[in-house]
Structures are given as structure tokens and as C-alpha cells.
Amino acid sequence: MGTRRATLNHRQAVALMVLVTLLWSIAGVVTRQLDSARSFEVTFWRSFFTALSLLILLPVWQGRQVFRRMPWRSTSLWLSGLCWSVMFTAFMVALTLTSVANVLVIMAAGPLLTALLARLVVAHRLPLRTWGAIAVAGLGIGYMYGNPLAIDSDRTMAGTLVALCVPLAGAVQWTLVQRSRAQGETLDLVPSVLLGAVLSALTALPLSLPFAATPSDVGWLALLGLVQLAIPCTLSVICARVLKAPEVALLALLEVIFGIALAWLGANEIPGRDVLVGGGLVIGALIFNELLGWRRQHD
């Protein structure tokens, strides 16, 4: 069986990417439905079910020889898997420590951190608009946490710092992709997602014992593994073959909006004024940067 490649037109790819962001965004509201599972156990079960789902989905999508074709000796593959592992672990732990809105806004700064890291590591020149966006986003995050009333506990601050690991690992991930392409190597991110899920589950397992999750908890976390990670990560790779990078970056911001809205409606987790104002600055800076870059590409 050969590798299957889905072909989409632009409108279909945009619609599918919107669906992807909606699926990504359910993590917060689903986590709030858990009875007993906490912290690293939440991470373990979600990563375990993500790996299990991809072990089934990958052969169906890319053929039975997919695992033999994976470049197991590639340093880039293992570093990419490590980045995914950090993202999976930090994201779920952060959600158990602070609000969904806090986590998602911090994650939204990922594209700007990526641009900054690319400037430092691979010497990519950043346009003035991106430097401006980084400054505005920094002000937004500073506003969110500069008010002592916005941080109601050390636990919230710990959750914010853990959440920051997600965009940092994502920035390293994208830099790896860029360097592998420059060296003539194509890094397939879906197999590295599988590797990351396995590494995350193995890391979280000893920290999860003894298990406290109820059968209901395991069911919710199985839903996250399949529907919130395995399926949308696979679909996003298909979308990325059709959409330009700025389009993907802009559409991915819908995860923040969907995630906060779902947590508000499904778990009565109302974001505070500081988060709304600071988060608005972060997202506004991203939208301005991506739209201006997209416009200049078409001029």
C-alpha cells in the first residue's frame, strides 16, 4: 500500500484548518470535566492515547511500511520528537495549574518566539513589523501579569511558566524544520508527533503513579488523545500542503478564541479583564504581523 495524499482546493483547506483549530481547542474544557486525574497523570493518558491512535492512523494514511520508512537514525527526528514531548507535557500540566485563557494566550506568542529564535539561531533577518509585533505582544503579556491582582497565587504563576515551555519548544521545533529543509532533509512532522507522544507518556508514567483517574477520566483523556491531538495533527499536515504559512498562522489563532469560549461556556471559566486586554494585544500583534506579511507577498 503506498502513501496516500489527500488533495484539497484552497477553500476546502481553509475550512479543514478551522475544524482543526476547533478540535485543538477542546483540551481546556475537557480537562475541566475530570474527576480525579491530575497533572502528570493527565499528561500520561492523553499522550498514551495519542500514540495509540497514531499507531493505527499512520498505516492507514501512509501505508503499512510507514514505520520502516521513518528515519530512525535522524537526529532531527529525535529532536523534533523531544520538542513535541515537551509541548504535550507542559500544555497539560499548565492546564491543571492555571486557567485555560492564560495557557492559550501564552501559547499564542509562539509565532513571534519562533521568529526571534530564527533570528538568533539561523540569522534570519526580521522585518520591522515583526520586531514591532514582538514588542506589542511583550507589552500584552506584561499587562496580563504586571498587575498583582491578576496573579492570585504562586500556582497560577507556576502554570504560566510551565505554559511558556510550549511556545518555546514550538519555536525550537520550527527552527529544526527550517534547518532540515536547508540541508535537503524533509522532516515529516506526523511521525515525530508519534515519537513525541511516546516520549511524553514514558516521561509522565513514573510521575503519575499511583493512578487516581476514574473510568470517566480515562474516557475523556482518550477523547483528547484521538480527537484533540492525533486526528487534527494529521489533518493540519494535509492543510499545510495547500495553505501558505501566514494563512496557517492566522487560522491557528482561532484555537485561542475557540478554547476560551468553550471553557467559558462549558466550564464557567470566565477570563479576567487583564487576560482579555493583554491577550487582545498579543493576538492583535500577531494578526497585524501576519496580514502585513501576507499582503507584501502578494504585492
N, C-alpha and C positions, 0 to 999 in steps of 0.2 A: 504494500500500500504506500503510495507516495505522499508527499507533503501536500496538504490541502490549503489552498489560498482563497479566501473569500474576496470577491471584488465588489466594491461599493462605489456609487457615484458620490459626489460631494454632499448633496443634501442628505443622503442616507447615512453618510459618515458622521455628519453633524448630529443628526437625530440619535444615532447609536452612542455617540460620545456623551450626549445629555443623559441618556439612560445609564451609561457607565458611572457618571458622577452621582446620579441618584442612588445607584447601588452602593457606591463607596460611602455615601453619606449616612447609611443606616447604622453604622457602628455605634454611634453615641446613644441613640435611642434604644437600641437592642441591649447595650451594656447596662442601661438603667433598669432593664427588666430582670436582671439576675438576682437570685435569692441569696446564695451563699458563696459563689466563686468570687475570688478577689485577686487583684494584682497579677502575680506571675502565673497563677492557675488559669486565669482568663487568657493570658497570652499563650500558654501551652495548648489549651484546647482549640483556640482559633487557628494557631499555626499547624497543629496536628491535622485538623480537618481541611485546611488549605492544601497541605501536602498530599493528603489522601485524595482530594478532589482532582488535583493536577496530575496525579499518577494515573487517573482514569481519563481526564480530558486531553492530555497531551498526545497519547497514542491515537485517540480518535481524531484529533485535529491534524497532527503532523505525521501520522503513520506509526506503525509498530516499531520501527527502527529508531525512533526519536531519541531514546536513551543511549543507543550505541553511537549516534551522531553527535552527542553532546561532547564538547571539547574538555574532557575532564582534566587534562593537563594544563589547561589555560589558566594563567594567573588572573586574568581579567574576569573569568567566570567565577572563581572563588572569591575575589574581592567584591564583585557585584553581589554574589550571594550573601556575603557578610554585611554589605550595606542594607540589603533587603531585611536581613535578620534584625539589624539594629532598628530599622523603621518599624517592623512588625512588633517587636518587643516594647520599644519606647512608646509607641502610639497607644497600645492597650494599657500599659502601666499608667501612662499620663491620664487616660480617661478615668481611671479609678482614683486619681488624686485630685483632679480639678474639673472644672466644668467643660462641657463639650465645646462651647463657644471659645473658651481660652485656647484649647488644643487646636481647633481648626484655624483660628486666626494666626497662631504661631506657625502652623504648617503652611499657611498661605504665603508666607515670606520666602518659601523655598526657591522660586524662580530668581529672586533677587540675590539670595545667598549663592545660588549656582553661578550667576553672572559674576559675582565678586570672586568666587573661588577660581573660576576660569581665568579671570584677570591675573590672579596671583600665581596659579599653577602653570597654565599653558599660555600665558601672556596675551590673552585675547583683549583687544582694546575695547573699552566700554564707551558707548556714546554718552554725551552729556545728559540725555534724557534718562538713561539708566542710573547714572550717579544721582540725579535728582530724585528718581523713584526710590532709590535705596535710602536717601536722606529722609524723605517723607514717611516711608514705611518705618524707619527707625523712630521718628517722632511719634508715629501712631502707637508703636509698641511701648515707647516710653510713657505716653499718656495713659495707656492701659494700666501700667504697673507703677507709675510715678506717684499716684495718689495712694497714701497709706490705707485709705478706706477700701480701695479696690482689692487689696490683698488681705483677706480675713484670717489667714492662718499660714503657718510655715508649710503646711501640707499643700496649700494652693501654690505657693512659690515653688515647692519641690516638683509639683506636677507640671508647672510651666517650664522649669529647667529640663525635665525629662522630655517634654514635648519638643523642646528645641533640638533634641537629638534627631528628630525625624527629618526636618528640612536640611540639617547639616549632613546627615547620611545620604539624603537625596541629592544634595549638591555634589558630594563625592561620587555618587552613582553616575550622574550625568557627565561629570568630568571624565570618568572611566570610559563611558560610551564614546565621547569625543576623541579621546586619545586612541582607543582601539580602532576607530574609523580612520584616524590619521595614519595608523600603522598598517592599514589594509586588512584589519580583522573586523568581522561583523559580529557584534555581541548580541545574541538573541536573549532578550530580557525575560521571556516567559520561562525557559528552563532555569534561569538564575533566580526567578521568583520561587520556583520549586525548591531549589537549593537553600534559599533564604528561609523558607518556611520550615524545612527540616532542621537547619541550624538553630532557628528560634525555638522550636519545640524541644530540641535536645538541651539547649541552654536553660530554658524555663522549667523543665521537668524536675530536676532536683530541688528547685526553689518552690515548687508547687506542692510538694508532699508535706503532710498527708492531704489528699484531695478532700475538698469540702463541697464541691459542686453537687447540686441536686440533679436528677434526671432532666428536669426542666432547663436548668442552666446549660447542661451539655447539649440539649437540643437547640437552644438559642445560639450557642457558640459554634455548633455545626452549621447552622444557617449562615453565620458570619463567614466561616471558612469557605463555604461554597459560593454563596450569593454575594457577599460583600468583598471577597478577595479573588478567589480562583476564576470565576466567570468574568467579572469586569476587567481584571488584569489581562486576560486573554483577548477580550473584545477591544481593549484600548490599543493593543498592538496592531490589530486589524485597522482601527481608525487612523492610527499614526501613519499608515501607508498611503492614506488619501489626504489627510489634513496637514497643513503647514504647522510648524512648531508654534508660532504665535496663536493660531487658532486653538490648538490643543491646550496651550497655557491659559487662554481666556476661558474656554469651556470648562476646564478643570476647576476654575474658581467657583463654579456652581456648587461644588461639593460643600463649600463653606456655607453658602446660603441655604442649601437643602438641609445640611446637617444641623445648623442652628434652629431652623424652622421645625424639623422633626423632633428635636429634643424639647423644644418649646411646647409643641402640640402633643407629643406622645409621652413626655416625662415631666411636663410642667417645669422645665428648667429655663427660667426666664433670664436672658442675658442682661447684665447691668449696663448702665449708661456708659461707663468707662470702656467696656468691651465694645459696645456699639459704635462709639465715636472713634476710638483707637483702631478698631477693626475696619471701620469705614475708610480711614486714612490709608491703611495697609492695602486694602483691596482697590481703592481708588487709584493709588500709585501704580499698582500692577496693571490695572486696566489701561491707564494713560500710557504707560510704557509700552505695552504690547500693541495697542491700537496705533500709536505713533510709528512704531517699528514696522508694523504691517503696512501702514499707508505709504511709508517711504520705499518699501519693497515693490509696491505697485506703481510708484511714480516713474 
